[in-house]
Amino acid sequence: MHSFKELSAQFEQKFNTRQFPANPSSLYDPAQYILGIGGKRIRPVLVMMGNELFDTLHNDALQAAAAIELFHNFTLIHDDIMDKAPLRRGQPTVHMKYNESTAILSGDVMLIQCYEYLNKVQSTHKTKLIQVFNKAATEVCEGQQLDMDMEQKLPEQVQYDDYVYMIGLKTSVLLAASLQMGAIIGGGSEGNQQLLYDFGKNVGIAFQMQDDYLDAFGDPAKFGKQQGGDIQVNKKTFLLLKALELCNPSQKELLLQLMVQNPADKVAQVLEIFRQCKVDQWAEQEKERFKARALESLEKIAVVSNRKQALKELTDFLLIRQH
Amino acid sequence: MHSFKELSAQFEQKFNTRQFPANPSSLYDPAQYILGIGGKRIRPVLVMMGNELFDTLHNDALQAAAAIELFHNFTLIHDDIMDKAPLRRGQPTVHMKYNESTAILSGDVMLIQCYEYLNKVQSTHKTKLIQVFNKAATEVCEGQQLDMDMEQKLPEQVQYDDYVYMIGLKTSVLLAASLQMGAIIGGGSEGNQQLLYDFGKNVGIAFQMQDDYLDAFGDPAKFGKQQGGDIQVNKKTFLLLKALELCNPSQKELLLQLMVQNPADKVAQVLEIFRQCKVDQWAEQEKERFKARALESLEKIAVVSNRKQALKELTDFLLIRQH
């Protein structure tokens, strides 16, 4: 049983070497570059914690963790192309630093490399691990596609529930699958695997909700992003979609007008409407609701309570009030 | 033991159903579209022939064959984006019919789907099959990257041997791996697997050589392409690179000038130089050399001669003089 910090250090020690051959460097340097610009390595640690919930840490968890981290970084490269994002973690994105073709291809080779790691695990649970990985990987692609489809729609055409479904696929199933893969390696029962998966999925949704909230209402100094960045670009967030449901007809009209007209004080005006229709309070409650649902699943897992400590601490760390 | 036609029909029967879920259709329709615009299904049949060389056809060969065909189509989608190709087999490419982001993502989900098929094979040979598949898949990406790198160079900066190496990765290793995967399923020894792999790799190189030759010297009516298409766009082919090696300084100067100046009779003039330095004869010999090398490997495989008949016929069919 180890803390996030200990597991993260153990993972980095293994992962912090070159993951790819030297040549062709034009293919592999970009893949190595994205791995080098950091990230919190939450997903691989979740694999390890999922394992430790049921048994001592197995080497297979490190293999699966590497696969999950590579997959996550592969999605970042390809998503950044699709989103035309210039920066990632303050550094140029792969398609900007190199070029788009190389970014497509480096992503592809990273996805293949995931299965090299998965193919190294013991054959007793290989089939099940690849199954869970493939399901999540497919759903992440579906989530990204649904996200792009939603971007083409007007805000009033997007239902809040559809957004929750999309964001669940795009961001939460990989967290959930990471935990489940760890549980498989640790020998957890199917029932316990499912509970752990549900825990991860709900933590992920709560985290996204918090992220949307902080973008609007958080302290920019603490949060490290420009306040109202999502509002500026009319991003469909939990807040916007729920506001459109909650607010009265005149507020709704003003909100939609602001999104078209982009006045200089757009962020302040939108935030004012958000506050008026109490979507800020709603978001906090909703986040707590998903967090509670997550902890309820964790509670039900049939292992002694102290084995759950690391996951509880991680939940508090991820879902703390940073504002 | 079945013919190409019989195996192809058997594969189509299994494969010719929808490979993907209905929704989100914006993600899966493009993937299904590329599968629907045909192709000769050579690679999946090679898996089945590799199996039948050693044993009766096993259901796992059909799973592996589906994985290989999906992988091949995934590379077509992504390569077409990189090459900015408008058409594929006379139909709009995926990124033209839909859009580039969808083409990236549909390709990704097809690559994941390959491993769903591979994950269905018996666990006795699963690890080895995924290993062989991953190695080939990685090499195909390397080949595509090397090809793009070469495109950035002047023709006189590209060595003929480097081109053979590149084209081997980009087009031949997947044929070779298809056969080897079949051999694994059929229970062929490691030595026989390697011989069959070498056979496939050399057939692939000979085929590419023939393709380059026919583009320049073939009968457009039979070949179905505009004569000299490669010459028009200054594509680095076996012929061009070898011509630059074989021709005298004044021919070389003229050749490089033609590539820059693009006169109306460029194709005719380039073909004239090709003939003068006898690169047409050389190409035929070279193709025969690789074909002979392929057949030599096939010959050495330790199974009774009549089991090799289907592969011999396929070689003759692929490497026939169509001009």
Interface residues (C-beta under 8 A of the other chain):
Chain A: P24 S26 L27 H78 I81 M82 S101 T102 I104 L105 G107 D108 V109 L111 I112 Q113 Y115 E116 N119 S123 K126 T127 I130 Q131 N134 A137 T138 C141 E142 Q144 Q145 L146 M148 D149
Chain B: P24 S26 L27 H78 I81 M82 S101 T102 I104 L105 G107 D108 V109 L111 I112 Q113 Y115 E116 N119 S123 K126 T127 I130 Q131 N134 A137 T138 C141 E142 Q144 Q145 L146 M148 D149
